[in-house]
Amino acid sequence: MQNGFIERFNRLYREAVLDAYLFFELNDVRKLTNEWIEEYNYKRPHESLGNLTPKEWKEKVLKNPISTVLTV
């Protein structure tokens, strides 16, 4: 194991995209990959953000910046 974070990301990507679909063109892979990255980075809850999506966390911080930073 070289880098646990990268290996975990690669496993998740492989399971969610590469193993789940049959591709006929490279552009299909690119399109689905971009959609998956958007979901993975911005729409799914992150444990490090108190199980909020990044958008929800940002809104919470903007409403009450001091207490949110201290509780996360």
C-alpha positions in Angstrom: 0.0 0.0 0.0 1.6 3.2 -1.1 -1.0 5.9 -0.3 -4.2 4.9 1.5 -6.2 7.9 0.4 -5.3 7.5 -3.3 -6.0 3.8 -3.2 -9.3 4.3 -1.6 -10.3 6.9 -4.1 -9.2 4.6 -7.0 -11.3 1.8 -5.5 -14.4 4.0 -5.2 -14.0 5.4 -8.7 -13.5 1.9 -10.2 -16.5 0.5 -8.4 -18.8 3.5 -9.1 -17.8 4.2 -12.7 -15.5 1.8 -14.5 -17.0 -1.5 -13.2 -20.6 -0.3 -13.3 -20.8 0.6 -17.0 -19.9 -0.7 -20.4 -18.2 2.0 -22.5 -17.8 2.2 -26.2 -16.1 5.6 -26.5 -13.6 7.5 -24.4 -15.9 10.5 -24.3 -18.5 8.4 -22.5 -16.0 7.7 -19.8 -15.0 11.3 -19.5 -18.6 12.5 -19.3 -19.5 10.0 -16.6 -16.3 10.7 -14.7 -17.1 14.4 -14.6 -20.6 13.7 -13.3 -19.2 11.3 -10.7 -16.5 13.9 -9.6 -19.2 16.5 -9.2 -21.3 14.2 -7.0 -18.3 12.9 -5.0 -16.9 16.4 -4.3 -19.9 18.6 -3.9 -23.2 16.7 -3.5 -22.5 13.8 -1.1 -22.2 14.3 2.7 -18.7 14.5 4.1 -18.0 13.1 7.5 -15.3 15.8 8.1 -18.0 18.4 7.6 -20.4 17.0 10.2 -22.2 14.8 7.5 -23.2 17.9 5.5 -22.6 18.4 1.8 -20.0 21.1 1.1 -22.8 23.4 -0.1 -24.8 22.9 3.2 -21.6 23.5 5.2 -20.8 26.7 3.4 -24.3 28.0 3.9 -24.0 27.2 7.6 -20.7 28.9 7.9 -21.9 32.0 6.1 -24.9 32.3 8.5 -22.9 31.9 11.7 -19.2 31.8 11.0 -17.8 31.8 14.5 -19.8 29.0 16.1 -19.7 26.8 13.0 -16.0 26.8 12.8 -15.7 26.0 16.5 -18.1 23.0 16.3 -16.7 21.3 13.1 
